[in-house]
């Protein structure tokens, strides 16, 4: 019987993944039809030839960050200490996407913060002031310039496994290159290991940080479905709602258009950020629409 080897997944692409075992990188495939392996997973694999193997088992995860639509699930990363949601004044604040990322992290039990990149642009201070409302909820906002100064972010990364997520164009790749001096070299190694013919720009990859810890970079996105969360899960993923749950007129209030809703009333007075309530309502409407499709 062939012995199993242990390692950590450092890149994923479809059914393929790269597993780091000691100092070696092994190109592995997953068993079965589904690609159910995430970057950061601890796995056991069997070598099939030099440099190649099959993942036989995924070790129990501490957590898993993923998104979903009615038809499929997309894994981001596993065994995380924090989620870093990256935004910038250019190409513009995508508040809907930020909230979806924060909800996914909250639902998975992973601490999250917002990284506001491009601090050197004059409009950034105005956006930073607006995002203070998120700090009041419990999501710290870290102001950085990937091209000039990333030191405000460094203390939060040391000794932790972090994932960067966010839309295209906010400077995630530049941020990775500033935090991981050999990122370009590592990316080239991963691309070679996954074969040059594949579209490797869409894979998720893990980098060891020079100061300790690991940084996982995920592809930029424009959509972030959360169809795996039911109504109770969605409510629980908005921490500012918690103190008001149970104060609505109706015990089964969905916080949409019901009369005497404590949460919509709080949003009307500014006690809750109206954009957060709207983000919740859109997610609930998506969930209800999906349930109708499957009836």
Buried (B, 14 or more C-beta within 10 A) or exposed (E): EEEBBEBBBBBBBEBBBBBBBEEEBBBBBBBEEEBBBBBBBBBBBBBBEEEEBBBBEBEEBBBBBBBBBEEEBBBBBBBBBBBBBBBBBEEEBBBBBBBBBBBBBBBBEBBBBBBBBBBEEEEBEEBBEBBEBBEEBEBBBBBBBBBEEBEBBEEBBEEBBBBBBBBEEBBBBBBBBBBBEEBEEBBEBBBEBBEEEEEBEEBBBBBBBEEEBBBBBBBBBEEBBBBBBEBEBBBBBBEBBEEBBEEBEEEEBBBBEBEEBBBBBBBEEEEBBEBBBBBBBEBBEBBEEBEEEEE
